[in-house]
Amino acid sequence: MANTFGQIFKISSFGESHGKAIGGIIDGCPAGISIDYDIVQKQLDRRKPGQSKITSSRNENDQVEFLSGIFDNKTLGTPIGFIIKNNDANIKDYDSLKNSFRPSHADFVYEKKYGIRDYRGGGRSSARETSVRVVAGAIAQQILSNLNINVKAYVSKVKSIKLEKNYSEYNLENIDNNIIRCPDNKIAEEMISLINQTKLNGDSVGGEITAVVTNVPIGLGEPIYDKLDANLAKAMLSINAVNGFFVGNDRSELYGSQSNDIIEDLSGKTKTNNSGGIQAGISNGNDIFFNVSFKPVSTIMKPQESINNKGEKIILNPQGRHDPCVLPRAVPIVEAMTAIVLLDHFLLNKTNKLK
């Protein structure tokens, strides 16, 4: 099972949803970087369950404990180890799933692949693992911020309710002004209302998150197998419930004369930014923006047909605490994985120039 992401700035994670703890090791982090623990914790708080009426009611404080790699608030250049303890695991909620498989969940394929699975909250397949990514991403974001590279993400669509304007027309500092993390408060209220109704119905909904990265230098990414957009796609598709990624504007119905981004000067600035700041797999100096699609959460509070491990037809009546919509808690995860990829490519770019 692959548990490590990245080439130079690497994050390895461990732990299960209802085990004693989850945690990670960050390798390849440069030395001498000042770390603001409050920023790391703030990002974790944005991801943790129980933060609003439209998220899971699981009550985890998600307090990170750093074990190594940081001294006097500065990175040592050695592996950064950390853990986040699980304090509110209700194992009994999952007894009914010990021998059964939830539709569209990881249960069936995990057991077929490995011959064993941790059925408590999905074990390793649970989105609880993404807490580790958020810690690593918060550190990566602080390094990128020192380089004036800024990463923002927001909810742009819930089911059929969506934002119609370009990201540049919104104040992205307003993302956390509502519990859905949408920069348009009016649209946000419609989204929240839909999620509340969905929760009452015991169902779930999906949608989209838009990510924007500003002040990206020209030259991040490789032209063949390690294209920047390809690695961003891999990062996003590794997040639970993600089933789609799209960088830039949809140009599938345009002519080339409409699609091409005309270069205005040697800074790389273009008249349009249809390509979303990436050309031929390499950043071109313009804002990077992309959309990430999330499917509805697989575990719903409705009876569903399924089978058990004997192949017998059953009716599942799931218990436990689950999100009717993962989008608001996924915003910091998208930001984290974006920052990890960009920092990894920044360090890789520096290495290539030394050759």
N, C-alpha and C positions, 0 to 999 in steps of 0.2 A: 504494500500500500504506500503510495507516494504521499509524504507529509511535509515536503519542503518546496518552497516557491522562491524563485529568483536565481540570479547568476552570481552577482557580487554581493549586493544587499539581499541576504537570504533570511527567510522566516520559516522555522520549523515549529509545528504545533503538536500538542499531545493532549490526551484526556477525552472523556466522554461526557455526554449531557448530564447524567445523574451519577457520575463518579465522584471521588473526593474533591477533585480540582481539574481545571484545564490550565494550560500554560504554553510557553513557547521559548524558543531561543532565537535571537537575532544575531546573525553572523555577518561580518563585512561592514559593520557600521563604522565610519571614520572616527578617529580619536579626537578628543578635545571639543566635542559638541555639547553646548549647554542644554540641559534637558529641564523643561518646565513640567513637573509632575502634575500640576493642576490642569494643564492642557490635555495631557494624556487621560486623566480621570474624567474630564469634561466630555471627551469623545466617547469614552466608555459609558458614561451616563446617558448619552444620546442614543446608544444602542441597547441599553439594558431593558429587560422586561419590566412590566408594572409601572411604566412612567406615565401612562395616560389611559383613558377609558377605551381607546381603540387598539390597545396592545394586550399581549398576554398578561395575566394577573400573577404570573410567577414572580416572587419577591426576592430578587438577588441584588445585593448592593454592588456587585462587580468591582470590588476594591482590588486593584492590582498591587502585587508585592514584588518588587524587584530583588533579585537574588545575587546578581553579578553584573559586571561590565560597566557600572556607573559608580563614580567616586567623587564626592563633593559636587554632585549635580552635573558632572561632566563625563562623557563617554571615554572609556579607556582604550577603545579599539579592540577589546576582547569580546567574546560572546556575551550578549546581554540575556540573562535568564530571568524569567518571571513566572508567577503563578496567579491564578484567580480562583479562589475557593468556591465550591458549590455549597450554598447554605440552605437552599429551599427545594431540595429534590424530593418529590413525592413518588416513590417507586411503585406504590400500590396502584397508582392511576394506570399503570401499564401492564398489570397482570394479565388482562384480557388479550394482550397482543403477543404474549409469549409464544403462542403456537399459531398466530394468525398474521395475515399480511394486509396492510392498509393499501387501498387502491392508489396508484400513481406515486407511492412513497418508495423509499429506498429499501424497505423491509425485504421484499421478495428477492431482488437482485443481489443484495448483500449476502443473504443466506445461500443463494445458489452459487455465488462466486467464492465465498470463504468457508462455507459449511457451518458457520456460526455467526451470531450477531448479538449485539447488546440491544435488546428491545426496549430498554428504559429510556423513553424519550427519543428514540432513534440512535442512541449511542453516539458513535463518531459521525454519523450522517446529520446530526442535529445542527441547527444554525447557532447553537451555543458555542461551537468552535470558532465562530467569526469574531468573538471577543478578542481572541489572540491576534487576529489580523488588525483589529482596530488599535491595539497597543502598538504594534509595529508600524502601522500607518501613521499614528499620531507622532511618533518619533521621526518618521520620514518626512511628514508635513513640516515639522519644525526645521529640519535641515533645508528643505526646499524653500521655506519662508525666508531663511537667511539669504537665499539666492534670488529672492523676490518672485519666486514661482508660487502661485496660489491655486489651491484646488477647492472647488465648491460643487456640491451636488444638491439637487432638490427634486421633490416629487412633481412630475409634470403631467401625470395621467393616472387616474383610478378608474378602472373599467372603461366606460365611454366618456367620462368627464375629463377634459384635458385643457391644458393651456394652449392658446393659439398663437401667441406672440413669440418672437425670437428671444433667446435668453438675455440679449443685450438691452431689451426693453424693460427688464425687471431689476429691482434692487435686490441683489442676492444676499445683502446683509439682513434681509427680512425673513430669511428662510425659517428661522426658529421662532418666529412670532406666533405660530400656531402649531398644534400638535401633529398635523399631517406633514409639516415641513414643505409647504408650497409658498412661493413668493407672492402669490395673489390671494389676499385674504378672502375675497368673495368666492372665488373658485374653491378655496380651501374648505369653506363651510359646506359647500355642496358635496365635496369629497368625504368629509367627516360624517355628514348625514347619511350618505350611502353606506359607509363602513359600519355605522351604528345599526342601520337596518339589517345589513348583512349578518352582523353578529347576532342580532335577535333571532334571525332565521336559522342560526346554526350553520351558516355557510361561510364562504371566503371569496375574496376578489383579488385580482392582480392589477397590474398597471405598468407605469414606466417611471424611471428616474433619469434625469438629465444631469450630466457632469460637465463642468467647464473648468479649464485650466488656462490661466493667463500668464503672460510674460515668459513663455517657454522659448528657450534659445533655439536657433536653427541647428539641426544636426543630430538630434536624439533619435535613435533607431537605426536599424541595419537594413540594407536593401533587399535581402533575400529571406532567410528563415527567421530572423529576429526583428521583423518589422515592428515599429512601435505600435501601430494599430492592431497587429496580430497578437502581440503580447498583452495589450489592453483587453482584447477580446477574450483571451485565455483567462486573464485575471477575473473579468466580470462573469464569465460562464462557469467559473469555479465557485461562485457564490450560490448558496442554497436558493432554489426557486427561480433562478435566472434562466430564461430560455431564448434570449435574443440580444444582439448587440448591433448597433448601427452608428458609424462615425460620420459626422458631417451631415449635409442635407441629402435627401433622397433625390438622386439624379437619374433614376432609371427611365423616366419618361421625358427627359430633356434631350435636346440636340447638343452636340459638342460645343457649338458656338454659345450656347446658354450655360453650359456646365463649367467650362474652363474658368479658372481663377487667374485673371490677368495680373502679372507682377508689375508693381508700380515703381519700385526702386530696389537698391541693393540690400536694404534692410529685410527684404522678403515680403513686405506688406503687399497685399493683393486687394484689388477692387471689390471682389466678393470672397467669401470664405466657404464655398460649397464643399470643399474637401475636408473641412473641420480641422484645419491646422496641420494636416499630415499628408505628404505627397510621396509616393513610392516607398512608403514605410518609414519616412524620415520627417521629423518636425520641420515646418517651414517658417517658423517665427510668428505665425498668427495664433489666435486663441484656438486651443483644442476643445472641441465639444463633441459629445456623443450621447446616445440614448441606450439605456439598459432596460430590457423588458422582463417583467416578473410574472410568472403564472400564479393563479390562485393557490393558496396554501393547500397541500394535499389532505392534511388532517382536518376534517370538519365535524361539527357536532350534529350530524344527521346519520340515521341508520343507512348503511351501504352494503351492497352485496360484495362478497369476496370469497376467498378460500382459506383453509387452514393448511398446515404443513403435511396433512394427509391427502390433500387435494379435494377435501369435502367442501361443498357449498355452505357458506355461513352468512349471517347478517352481523355486521360490525356495529357496535354502539360505543364509539370511542369516548374515553374520559380524559382528564388532564386539562392543562391550560395552554391554549394556543391562540396565535394571532389571527384575527379575521382578515388582516391585510398586513403583509410584512414591510410595506414600503417605507413608513416613517422611520422604523428602526434600521432599515437597510441603507439609508442615506449616508451615515458615517462609515458603513462598510464599503460602499462604492468609493467614497473619498479615500479611505485607507488603501484599498487595492490600487487605486489610481496613483496615489503618492508612492507606493512601493515600486510600481513599475517605472515611474518617471525617475525616481532616485537611482534605481538599478541601472537604467539606461544612461543617466548622467555620469555615474561612476564608470560604466562600461565605455562611454565615449572618451573619458579622460584616459583610460587605459589604452584604447586604440591609438590615441594621438601620441602616446609615448613610444609606440612600436616603430 
